[in-house]
Amino acid sequence: MKMKTFTNRLFPVLFLFQIILFPVIGQNFIGSDEAVKRALENNFGIKIASNNLKISENNTSKWNTGQLPTVSLDGGANFKLDNSTVLFQDGRQTNVTAAASESANASLNVGYTLFDGYRRKYNIAQLQDRLKLNELQVKATLENVAAQTLFQYYQVAALSQNIKILTEVLDISAERLHRSEVQYEYGGNQLAILNAQVDLNNDSLNLFNAQLQLENAKRNLNNIIVDLEGLDYSVEDNVEFLTYLSAEDLKQSMLANNIEIRQMDKNIEIGNLDINLAEARKLPTFTANGSYGITYSKNNAASLLSSQSNNGLNLGVTMKWNLFDAGATKLAIENAKVSKFGLELEKESLLQDLNFEFENAWADYENKLLIYRTEVKNVEINRTNFLRTEEKFKIGQVNSVDFRQAQLNLLNAETNMNTSKFEVKIAEVQLLLLSGQLLQ
């Protein structure tokens, strides 16, 4: 009866264990490269940034840069009814009531700016620089999405590996319970069975909680990648570390390729063009214009002329030179120079922050790599200790408390090694992101 009671207590644990592991069967596999590829293709943040880029591309076209002439067609017609009294020099007088008159006109006008103090030239250059700035913004979004994807992917991988570790622990605990029950049949201690059952229950709950954490991590990864549906997929949990990383090379690459620095340099170039545009206001503008017009009028009876029509071509050049604008140009130039100086200060601040961030990131990478190598050795020691303890436990030379402690030590060592392994990969991604090499 006692054996039946223990088995009944064990059944819910094993049933829960089966529910946890059942979704693993038949899962689809997605690698880290595939995850990043899907995220870059489907992420909404990237799509929004790319859509904004199209506006900048449109703004640099010839339709928005003043390179083409303006053409307009004007026209109009009028009809009037007048009551007129006309007194001539010789004393004659004419009275006209409700006299009708008509007029119409049409003209084709063409205008083109011949010279505007180089404002058109600087404006075109500025629009092109803004396009390049938006391209950098898109690339920054791509890099950030790729980094977020890898951060979350490695979290999923770490939790997946933890589940494998916890599964092995649960198998050992289940075997231990079974061995305790067999020993009890031959006069063993009932307390050993109770301890084994408590440990098995705890291990099953740890596995269950790890599975919940994995599901939440997968949902977060799905939200970044967008096109992943459901949680029925697996990821690679065996990773290789990059062997070519050099602090000096990465730092030089950061100064040359970091997106934030490149964006700041582009903003400074735009600031220079703002100064040029303000300076250009000192120069005159010349505009060529031409028109061809037709006019027609039919006068009322009181007029000397019954009707009149005209048509002709009109050509001309207009110059405008603002000799003094109450200091507005002077103020615009000074503000543009101050603004550019502010951008240069921002770049110096950015370089200081990035250098500080890089030093921290490199130190973090080296520390995590050292910790991982230490954890690998720690796992080897604890595995050897556990295997020896397990052998002694089977022949009764070690009690269940010592066996459980060796089991927990190995579990903690393996979990710590697994965690540190993926922390090294995350540190690598952070270094590549800072150096502008993540998508290269």
Secondary structure, DSSP 4 states (H G I P E B T S, - for coil): -HHHHHHHHHHHHHHHHHHHHGGGTT-EEE-HHHHHHHHHHH-HHHHHHHHHHHHHHHHTSGGGTT-S-EEEEEEEEEEEEEEEEEE-TTS-EEEEEEEEEEEEEEEEEEEEEEESTTHHHHHHHHHHHHHHHHHHHHHHHHHHHHHHHHHHHHHHHHHHHHHHHHHHHHHHHHHHHHHHHHHHHTT--HHHHHHHHHHHHHHHHHHHHHHHHHHHHHHHHHHHHSS--SS-EEE-------S---HHHHHHHHHHH-HHHHHHHHHHHHHHHHHHHHHHTTS-EEEEEEEEEEEEEE--TTSS-SEEEEEEEEEEEEEE--S--TTHHHHHHHHHHHHHHHHHHHHHHHHHHHHHHHHHHHHHHHHHHHHHHHHHHHHHHHHHHHHHHHHHHHTTSS-HHHHHHHHHHHHHHHHHHHHHHHHHHHHHHHHHHHHT-TT-
